[in-house]
Amino acid sequence: MKRVAEVFLHYLFVFLVGNVKCIDNELYNYLNQTEPANRQLYEFKLQHPKPIGILTTSSGKLVEIRESVTLNSDLFSNQYHIDLITHADAERIPERIVHAKGGGAFGYFEVTHDVSKYIKADVFNDVGKVTPVVVRFSTVAQNLGGNDLAREMKGLAVKFYTKEGNLDLLCVNFPVYFFRDPLDFPSFAHAFKRNPKTNLYDFTMRWDFVTKRPDSVHGILWLLSDYGIPNGYRKMDAFPIHTYEIYNKKGERFFVRFNFRTEQGIENLPTWVAQAIAARDPDYYNRDLYNAIESKEYPAWKLEMDVMSFDEIKKVDYNPFEVTRLWKNGTYHTVEIGRLVLNRNPDNFFRIVEQSAFNPGNLVPGIPGPLDVVFKSRRVSYRNTHTHRLGVNHNRIDVNTPMYWKVYDRDGESPLKDNMKNAPNYYPNSFNGPVPYVDPGKPKEKLTVYETNAVDLEPASYFYNHYLTEDQRIRLVNNTATFVLPVAPYMQRRVVRLFSLVDKKLGEQVDHLLQQLLKQPPPPPPQALKVPRKKYDDHHEDDEYEYIQYMGSTIKPQD
């Protein structure tokens, strides 16, 4: 009886607390003065005025009320306790090596312009056609739970659920990449993440990599410019970076660079503003995206493609397949394809966003894909990392499953869907298993791209001198000097020397500002509120806090 009484009192307390009624005015103010992200749980309760069902174990056994409290009971005869604890021990999966922290949404893509003369892919044909999509935004170097507002690349991955298979376009908010040799990817990821001993972000590692790999300097200039900290995911453009080969129904080939152009307008944050926001809300980007969609302010992007014909691409005086440079003005024309609109938040973040698996190798007929070696390496790497995180059957997780699939893959870790039931599991076979199709329009001639490791700083110089305004150049210099300040003198000289090769004035300005910063005394350590230690039996309330100095002002303890 004592045990029953304890459980009864526990649930009576929970019931009373959970059913405190707000007066109408309080409820009205709450619903109209708080952001959607903060209202999520209360809105769930409004949608479900009664409990959504009887609690069960994972095997479906109903949980009796006395099994929901383990005090003064035999833990190991309580299957609900065993079920819950052992599952909690194993509920985390490996985070992504890069792009670990992110957010996502569902939406649609609508074709707004006729591009059939360039591309046969069904998803981009027939004006008015609507295709469902799922997207994932991300930071690059942050761990799960990290700071959205760190100065680093941001990602946008789009998965189109087409009737010809899933098409994935993986983008970053700069139109250039940081390296062109795929062997540099592991070192790039390591240098921009955490020091293996201190487990801290390390500017020495980053600048050492950049100065040893000067082909990265173009991307670094984008990073140190205003574009390095967009004002949320909704207010940035996004670029798949590669040059894609495409062809039309006649087999005519073109080469394109896709661009997602935000309809919200590009907005960026100065460093000091970003730091102030991050201090109170490191999830600012995810919150902004979620709140906008819940408020029906659906973010949208126009999808364009810069186009060169097969004959035009052979005549340009630069490598149009190089991912560390932009195409030169006057060598291409731009065609609008359609609009990407995000209009629904996931009902469960882990199920959709964390389990989403994007791969640049997921292409459809009409888009054979890029020819550069970075792309060829990425299509292997992304497949492998998803297998590591989610299992070999990651494409059978609901969010990744295409509209149509017939495969000879079998077995492995769940989910398996129907595992192709009783169909033959080998190819070729004589028993009517799935067979390949014939694409009569696919070009037979292949283009071979030869790449060089020669360093070309002209694209970086053009970006600094012609793409940026004078005010933007000043802020780039300020950001560079601030980020170089913590590293050793010899590393500072290497950075100045590299930037001087890009533009002599740029190197001089960075060096001048750096020398000024080096003459300033280091910032004082932060002053904390000192609290006298109390004994457990000391209930006196007349102890005084020490006053502290903060930014030149005396702060008194509050009454």
C-alpha positions in Angstrom: 0.0 0.0 0.0 2.9 2.4 0.7 4.2 1.8 -2.8 0.8 2.5 -4.3 0.4 5.7 -2.3 3.8 7.0 -3.4 2.9 6.5 -7.0 -0.6 8.1 -6.5 0.9 11.2 -4.9 3.5 11.5 -7.6 1.0 11.5 -10.4 -1.5 13.8 -8.5 1.3 16.4 -8.4 2.1 16.0 -12.1 -1.6 16.3 -12.9 -2.1 19.4 -10.9 0.9 21.2 -12.3 0.1 20.1 -15.9 -3.5 21.4 -15.7 -3.0 24.9 -14.4 -5.3 27.0 -16.5 -4.2 30.4 -18.0 -6.8 33.1 -18.2 -7.7 34.0 -21.7 -5.7 37.2 -21.7 -2.6 35.4 -20.6 -3.0 32.8 -23.2 -3.6 35.4 -25.9 -0.5 37.3 -24.9 1.6 34.1 -24.9 0.5 33.0 -28.3 0.9 36.4 -29.9 4.1 37.6 -28.2 6.4 34.6 -28.4 8.1 33.1 -31.4 6.9 29.8 -32.9 9.9 27.8 -31.8 9.1 28.7 -28.1 5.4 27.7 -28.6 6.0 24.3 -30.1 5.1 22.2 -27.0 2.2 24.3 -26.0 0.8 24.2 -29.6 1.1 20.4 -29.5 -1.0 20.4 -26.3 -3.6 22.6 -28.0 -3.7 20.1 -30.9 -4.0 17.2 -28.6 -6.3 18.1 -25.6 -6.0 14.6 -24.3 -3.0 12.2 -24.0 -2.2 10.8 -27.4 -2.4 7.2 -26.2 -1.4 4.6 -23.6 2.4 4.4 -22.9 4.0 1.1 -24.1 7.4 -0.5 -24.2 9.2 -0.6 -27.6 7.7 -4.1 -28.1 4.2 -2.7 -27.6 3.5 -3.9 -24.0 1.3 -1.5 -22.2 3.0 0.2 -19.2 1.1 -0.1 -16.0 1.3 3.1 -13.9 3.3 1.5 -11.0 6.0 0.5 -13.6 6.6 4.2 -14.5 8.4 4.8 -11.1 11.3 2.7 -10.0 11.8 3.9 -6.4 11.6 1.1 -3.8 11.1 -1.5 -6.5 13.1 -4.3 -8.3 14.7 -2.5 -11.2 15.5 -5.6 -13.2 11.9 -6.9 -13.2 10.7 -3.6 -14.7 10.9 -4.1 -18.5 9.9 -0.5 -19.1 13.0 0.7 -17.1 15.3 -1.8 -19.0 13.8 -0.8 -22.3 14.2 3.0 -21.7 17.7 2.9 -20.2 19.3 0.6 -22.7 17.8 2.5 -25.6 19.1 5.8 -24.2 22.6 4.4 -24.0 22.6 3.8 -27.8 20.5 6.6 -29.3 23.3 8.7 -30.6 24.9 8.1 -34.0 28.2 9.5 -35.3 28.0 13.1 -36.4 29.1 14.2 -39.8 32.9 14.8 -40.2 32.0 18.3 -41.7 28.6 20.0 -41.8 27.7 18.4 -38.5 25.4 21.1 -37.2 22.4 22.1 -39.4 18.7 22.5 -39.9 16.3 21.4 -42.5 12.9 21.8 -44.1 10.6 20.3 -46.8 9.3 22.3 -49.8 8.9 22.1 -53.5 10.6 23.2 -56.7 8.5 24.7 -59.5 9.7 25.1 -63.1 9.1 28.7 -64.2 11.1 28.8 -67.5 11.4 26.5 -70.5 15.0 25.1 -70.5 14.3 22.0 -72.7 16.8 23.2 -75.3 19.5 22.7 -72.7 18.5 19.7 -70.5 16.3 16.7 -70.8 16.0 16.0 -67.0 12.3 15.6 -66.3 12.6 17.6 -63.0 13.6 20.8 -65.0 11.1 20.4 -67.9 7.5 21.5 -68.4 6.7 25.0 -67.0 4.6 24.7 -63.9 5.9 21.2 -62.9 6.2 20.9 -59.1 8.7 18.5 -57.5 8.8 17.8 -53.8 12.2 18.5 -52.1 13.9 18.2 -48.7 16.8 20.5 -47.8 19.5 20.6 -45.2 21.4 23.8 -44.2 24.6 23.5 -42.2 27.7 25.1 -40.9 31.0 23.5 -42.0 33.3 23.1 -39.0 31.0 23.3 -36.0 30.2 20.2 -34.0 26.6 19.3 -33.1 25.5 22.0 -30.7 28.0 24.5 -32.1 27.7 28.2 -33.0 25.7 29.0 -36.1 27.4 32.4 -36.4 31.0 31.3 -36.6 32.9 32.7 -39.6 32.9 29.7 -41.9 31.2 28.3 -45.0 27.5 27.5 -44.8 25.9 24.6 -46.7 22.7 24.0 -48.5 21.9 20.5 -49.7 18.8 20.0 -51.9 17.2 16.6 -52.6 14.7 16.6 -55.5 12.3 13.6 -55.3 12.0 13.1 -59.1 10.3 10.3 -61.0 13.7 9.5 -62.5 15.4 9.1 -59.1 16.7 11.5 -56.4 18.7 14.5 -57.7 21.0 16.0 -55.0 22.6 19.4 -55.4 25.1 20.1 -52.6 25.9 23.8 -52.3 27.9 26.2 -50.2 27.3 29.9 -49.8 30.5 30.8 -51.8 30.7 30.1 -55.6 34.3 28.8 -55.1 35.8 25.9 -53.2 38.9 25.8 -51.0 40.9 23.1 -52.8 41.1 21.4 -56.2 42.9 18.2 -55.2 40.6 15.8 -53.3 43.6 14.5 -51.3 43.5 17.9 -49.5 40.0 17.2 -48.1 41.0 15.3 -45.0 43.7 17.9 -44.1 41.3 20.8 -44.8 38.7 19.2 -42.5 41.3 18.6 -39.8 42.8 22.1 -40.0 39.5 23.9 -39.8 38.2 21.7 -36.9 39.7 21.1 -33.5 43.3 20.7 -32.4 44.0 17.1 -31.5 45.5 17.9 -28.2 43.7 21.0 -27.0 40.3 20.1 -28.7 40.0 23.9 -29.5 39.7 25.6 -32.8 43.2 26.6 -33.8 44.1 29.5 -36.0 47.6 28.3 -36.4 46.4 25.1 -38.0 44.1 27.0 -40.4 46.6 29.5 -41.5 49.3 26.9 -41.9 47.1 24.9 -44.3 46.1 28.0 -46.2 49.6 29.3 -46.7 50.8 25.8 -47.7 47.9 25.4 -50.1 47.7 28.9 -51.8 45.0 27.6 -54.2 42.7 28.0 -51.2 43.3 31.8 -50.9 40.3 32.7 -53.2 37.9 30.8 -50.9 39.6 32.4 -47.8 39.0 35.9 -49.2 35.3 35.0 -49.6 35.4 33.7 -46.0 37.0 36.8 -44.6 34.7 39.2 -46.5 31.2 40.1 -45.5 30.0 36.9 -47.1 31.6 34.9 -44.3 28.7 35.4 -41.8 25.3 35.6 -43.6 22.3 36.9 -41.6 20.8 33.4 -41.4 20.4 30.7 -44.0 17.4 32.4 -45.6 19.5 35.4 -46.7 22.3 33.8 -48.6 22.9 32.5 -52.1 24.1 28.9 -52.6 26.3 27.3 -55.3 27.0 23.6 -56.1 30.5 24.9 -57.2 31.1 22.2 -59.9 30.7 22.6 -63.6 28.0 20.1 -64.6 27.7 18.5 -68.0 24.1 18.3 -69.2 22.4 17.3 -72.5 19.0 17.7 -74.1 16.8 15.1 -75.9 18.7 15.5 -79.1 22.0 14.6 -77.4 23.4 18.2 -77.6 25.7 18.9 -74.7 26.1 22.0 -72.5 28.1 22.8 -69.4 26.6 24.7 -66.6 27.1 26.1 -63.1 23.9 26.1 -61.0 23.1 29.0 -58.7 20.5 29.4 -56.0 19.7 33.1 -55.6 17.8 34.0 -52.5 14.6 36.0 -52.9 14.9 37.4 -49.4 17.9 39.5 -50.4 21.5 38.9 -49.4 22.3 40.1 -45.9 25.5 39.6 -43.9 26.5 40.3 -40.3 29.6 42.3 -39.1 31.7 40.2 -36.8 30.8 42.2 -33.6 27.1 41.8 -34.3 27.4 38.1 -35.0 29.3 37.7 -31.7 26.7 39.6 -29.8 23.9 37.4 -31.2 25.8 34.2 -30.6 26.3 35.1 -27.0 22.5 34.9 -26.4 21.5 32.5 -29.2 24.0 30.2 -30.8 21.1 28.5 -32.7 20.2 31.8 -34.4 20.2 30.4 -38.0 18.1 27.3 -37.2 15.7 29.4 -35.1 15.3 32.0 -37.8 14.5 29.3 -40.4 12.0 27.4 -38.2 10.2 30.6 -37.2 9.9 31.9 -40.7 8.3 28.7 -42.0 6.0 28.4 -39.0 4.9 32.0 -39.6 4.2 31.2 -43.2 7.0 33.5 -44.4 8.2 30.8 -46.7 11.8 31.3 -47.9 12.5 31.0 -51.6 15.4 30.9 -54.0 15.5 31.2 -57.8 17.5 28.5 -59.5 19.6 29.7 -62.4 22.3 28.1 -64.5 25.3 29.8 -66.2 25.6 28.0 -69.6 28.3 27.3 -72.1 27.9 25.2 -75.2 30.3 22.3 -76.0 32.0 24.5 -78.6 32.2 27.6 -76.3 33.8 25.7 -73.4 36.7 24.5 -75.7 37.6 28.1 -76.6 37.9 29.8 -73.2 41.3 30.8 -72.0 40.9 29.4 -68.5 40.0 26.0 -66.9 36.1 26.2 -66.6 36.1 23.0 -64.5 38.3 24.4 -61.7 36.3 24.6 -58.5 38.6 27.3 -57.0 37.7 30.0 -59.6 34.7 31.7 -61.1 33.8 31.7 -64.8 34.9 34.9 -66.5 32.3 37.5 -67.4 31.4 37.4 -71.1 32.1 33.7 -71.6 28.7 32.4 -70.6 25.0 33.4 -70.5 22.6 32.8 -67.6 19.2 31.0 -67.8 16.6 30.9 -65.1 15.0 27.5 -64.4 12.6 27.8 -61.5 11.9 28.5 -57.8 12.8 26.5 -54.7 10.3 27.2 -51.9 10.5 25.8 -48.3 7.1 25.6 -46.6 7.1 22.8 -44.0 9.3 22.1 -41.0 10.1 18.5 -40.1 7.9 16.9 -37.5 10.9 15.2 -36.0 14.4 16.7 -36.4 16.4 13.5 -36.0 14.2 11.4 -38.2 14.5 13.9 -41.1 17.5 16.2 -40.7 20.0 13.9 -38.9 19.1 10.9 -41.0 19.1 12.8 -44.3 21.9 11.6 -46.7 22.9 13.8 -49.6 25.4 12.7 -52.3 26.6 14.8 -55.2 26.7 11.5 -57.2 22.8 11.2 -57.0 22.1 12.4 -60.5 19.3 11.8 -63.1 19.2 11.3 -66.9 20.2 14.4 -68.7 22.8 15.3 -66.0 25.9 13.0 -66.3 27.6 15.3 -63.8 30.9 17.2 -63.3 34.2 16.0 -64.8 36.6 17.4 -62.2 38.5 15.1 -59.8 37.0 16.8 -56.6 33.6 15.7 -57.7 34.7 12.2 -58.6 36.2 11.9 -55.1 33.2 13.4 -53.4 30.7 10.9 -54.9 32.7 8.1 -53.2 33.3 9.9 -50.0 29.7 10.9 -49.4 28.5 7.4 -50.0 31.0 6.0 -47.6 30.4 8.5 -44.8 26.6 7.9 -44.9 27.3 4.2 -44.6 29.4 4.9 -41.6 26.8 7.1 -40.0 23.5 5.4 -41.0 24.4 2.0 -42.3 24.7 0.5 -45.8 20.9 0.9 -46.4 20.8 4.6 -45.8 19.0 5.2 -49.0 16.1 3.1 -47.6 15.5 5.5 -44.7 12.3 7.3 -45.4 13.8 10.7 -46.0 16.3 9.3 -48.5 14.1 6.8 -50.3 13.5 7.7 -54.0 10.0 7.5 -55.6 11.0 4.5 -57.6 13.7 1.9 -57.0 14.5 -1.6 -58.2 18.0 -2.9 -57.1 20.1 -6.0 -56.6 21.3 -4.7 -53.2 20.3 -7.1 -50.4 20.3 -7.5 -46.7 22.6 -5.6 -44.3 21.5 -3.3 -41.4 18.0 -2.1 -41.3 15.9 -0.5 -42.7 15.4 -3.0 -45.5 11.9 -2.0 -46.8 10.8 -5.2 -48.6 14.4 -6.2 -49.4 13.1 -6.8 -53.0 11.1 -9.7 -51.6 11.6 -12.9 -53.8 13.1 -11.2 -56.9 16.4 -12.6 -58.3 19.4 -11.1 -56.4 21.9 -11.3 -59.2 22.4 -9.7 -62.6 22.2 -10.7 -65.4 19.6 -13.4 -64.9 17.0 -15.3 -66.9 14.1 -14.8 -64.6 12.9 -11.2 -65.3 14.7 -9.3 -62.5 15.1 -5.5 -63.1 17.0 -4.6 -66.3 18.8 -1.4 -67.4 17.2 1.0 -69.8 18.6 2.5 -73.0 19.0 6.3 -73.4 19.3 6.9 -77.1 20.1 10.6 -76.6 23.0 10.2 -74.3 26.2 11.6 -75.9 28.7 9.0 -76.8 31.8 11.3 -77.0 33.5 11.8 -73.6 35.5 14.9 -72.7 38.7 14.5 -70.7 39.8 17.3 -68.4 43.5 17.6 -67.6 44.1 19.6 -64.4 47.3 21.3 -63.2 48.6 22.1 -59.7 49.9 25.5 -60.9 48.7 28.3 -58.6 46.7 31.0 -60.2 46.0 34.0 -58.0 44.3 36.0 -60.6 40.8 34.9 -59.6 41.5 36.0 -56.0 42.9 39.3 -57.1 39.8 39.9 -59.3 37.5 39.2 -56.4 39.3 41.6 -54.1 39.7 44.5 -56.6 36.5 44.2 -58.7 33.9 42.2 -56.8 34.2 43.9 -53.5 33.4 47.6 -52.7 35.9 49.8 -50.9 34.0 49.4 -47.6 33.9 45.6 -48.0 37.7 45.6 -48.7 38.3 47.5 -45.4 36.2 45.0 -43.5 38.1 42.1 -45.1 41.4 43.6 -44.0 40.1 44.1 -40.5 38.8 40.5 -40.3 42.1 39.1 -41.7 44.2 41.0 -39.2 42.0 39.9 -36.3 42.2 36.2 -37.4 45.9 36.3 -37.9 46.7 38.0 -34.6 46.7 34.9 -32.4 49.3 33.0 -34.5 53.1 33.1 -34.2 55.1 35.9 -36.0 56.6 33.7 -38.7 53.0 32.5 -39.6 51.8 36.1 -39.7 54.6 36.9 -42.2 53.6 34.0 -44.3 50.0 35.2 -44.4 51.0 38.8 -45.3 53.3 37.5 -48.0 50.6 35.3 -49.6 48.1 38.2 -49.5 50.6 40.5 -51.0 50.9 38.2 -54.0 47.2 38.5 -54.4 47.3 42.3 -54.2 50.2 44.4 -52.9 48.0 46.9 -51.3 46.0 44.1 -49.6 49.2 42.7 -48.0 50.4 46.1 -46.9 47.0 47.0 -45.2 46.8 43.7 -43.4 50.4 44.1 -42.2 49.9 47.7 -41.1 46.7 46.8 -39.1 48.4 43.7 -37.6 51.3 45.8 -36.3 48.9 48.2 -34.7 47.0 45.4 -33.0 50.2 43.8 -31.8 51.1 47.1 -30.0 47.9 47.0 -28.0 47.9 45.4 -24.5 46.0 42.1 -24.3 42.4 42.3 -23.1 42.0 41.9 -19.3 40.7 38.7 -18.0 36.9 38.7 -17.5 35.8 39.6 -14.0 33.3 37.2 -12.4 30.9 37.6 -9.5 32.6 36.1 -6.5 30.2 34.2 -4.2 31.2 33.4 -0.6 31.1 29.7 0.1 28.3 28.7 2.5 28.0 25.7 4.8 25.0 23.5 4.5 23.6 24.6 7.9 24.3 28.3 7.2 20.9 30.0 6.4 21.9 33.6 7.0 21.1 36.0 4.3 23.3 38.9 5.3 26.4 37.7 3.3 27.5 40.4 0.8 28.6 39.8 -2.7 31.7 41.5 -3.8 31.2 44.3 -6.4 32.8 43.6 -9.7 34.1 45.8 -12.5 32.8 45.0 -16.0 33.7 47.2 -19.0 34.5 50.2 -16.8 31.2 50.1 -14.8 30.6 49.0 -11.3 27.9 46.4 -11.0 26.0 46.0 -7.7 24.3 42.8 -6.7 20.6 42.9 -7.3 18.3 42.8 -4.2 
